[in-house]
Structures are given as C-alpha cells and as structure tokens.
Amino acid sequence: MGVVAAIVVLVMLAALAAAVTRLTWTQQVSSAQDIAGARAFQAANAGTEWGMYQALRAMRWRAMARRPLVPMMRRPAA
C-alpha cells in the first residue's frame, strides 16, 4: 500500500514539474516575442525617419538649385 501511494505522489509531482516547466517556457517565449516586436517597431520608426530625412534633403537641394548663386543687385531707386 505504501509503494502505491509513493508512486502516486511521484506521478503528481512529475505532472506539477512539467506544468511549471511549460509555464516558464511559455513566459520566456512571450517575452522574447515582446522584445522582437519592440525592435521591429523601432526599426520601422528609424526607417520612416530616414526616409523623411532623405525626402526633405532632396527637396532642399532642389530648392537651392533653383536659386541663383549670386544674388541679383537691386537697381538704385530713381
């Protein structure tokens, strides 16, 4: 009778250990996915900022190319 009770207790402890291990693994995977999501968001944000910088820089150069290099002299008022 004592051997059967010991086996039942061991099986229950093994099941509890398996459940705790599974829960810990699930939490680690979830944490890793959160970190990966945050990194992806930051990468997308950096890419958007870089694209805006490139677009605005190109607009500035186009605007500067339209202006004459030497400012026109004003004629004196008569």
Buried (B, 14 or more C-beta within 10 A) or exposed (E): EEEEEEEEEEEEEEEEEEEEEEEEEEEEEEEEEEEEEEEEEEEEEEEEEEEEEEEEEEEEEEEEEEEEEEEEEEEEEE
